[in-house]
Structure formats: structure tokens, C-alpha cells
Amino acid sequence: QVQLVESGGGLVQPGGSLRLSCTSSVRFFTMNAMAWYRQAPGKPREWVAGISIAGSTNYADSVKGRFTISRDNAKNTIFLQMNSLKPEDTGVYYCEGSSVWGQGTQVTVSS
């Protein structure tokens, strides 16, 4: 059974950066488009960024120009580089592919 494990979350000041990772124990990413989602307290989960099998990417307007999604197939890992973080980026971040979800990693942007 495929498992996705996120890491890299934490507390960062506004304007700072974090890099999230999502790792699979099997060669999952080469066969599936992947996405990052986030859920802020009291709000529904929202899509943040996606990457296709071919490597094309797209982003929610709220993060465009600040976040970058990428993949390293050799390491069975996808990344979300987050720069110029804002308090409204706070939430639990999840990776997803073919309806398989990770457990999430908390990102808190606060001074």
C-alpha cells in the first residue's frame, strides 16, 4: 500500500521560506500527477499547486510567484518551495496523488 509522508513544516516569520517534502516508499510519483493542498483552521482544504507526470506545473493565484512545486523521481520525492511567506499561508499542508493523501505537515507563519 502506498504511503505518502510529508515533512519540512515549522514556524517561520513573515517573509521567510520553507521547503516541504513528500516522500513515497514506492515509485509512485512517476506514474501519478501530484498536488499540494493546505487547510487553514476553520477553512476548507484548498488546492495550492500541481505537477503533472511530464513535469508541467500550475499554481493557485494566491501562491503564484512565491511557491514552486518540483519532483525528484530518483528519490521518490516531491517538494514545495515556499518563499515570501505570509500569515495567510498558515495551515496544514498535504500532498496528494490519485486520491492517496499524506498525513500533513503544519506550517505556521507568525512574528
Residue, then its C-alpha position, 0 to 999 in steps of 0.5 A: q500500500v502506498q504511503l505518502v509522508e510529508s515533512g519540512g513544516g515549522l514556524v517561520q516569520p513573515g517573509g521567510s521560506l520553507r521547503l516541504s517534502c513528500t516522500s513515497s516508499v514506492r515509485f509512485f510519483t512517476m506514474n501519478a500527477m501530484a498536488w499540494y493542498r493546505q487547510a487553514p483552521g476553520k477553512p476548507r482544504e484548498w488546492v495550492a499547486g500541481i505537477s503533472i507526470a511530464g513535469s508541467t506545473n500550475y499554481a493557485d493565484s494566491v501562491k503564484g510567484r512565491f511557491t514552486i512545486s518540483r519532483d525528484n523521481a530518483k528519490n521518490t520525492i516531491f517538494l514545495q518551495m515556499n518563499s515570501l511567506k505570509p500569515e495567510d499561508t498558515g495551515v496544514y499542508y498535504c500532498e496528494g496523488s490519485s486520491v492517496w493523501g499524506q498525513g500533513t505537515q503544519v506550517t505556521v507563519s507568525s512574528 
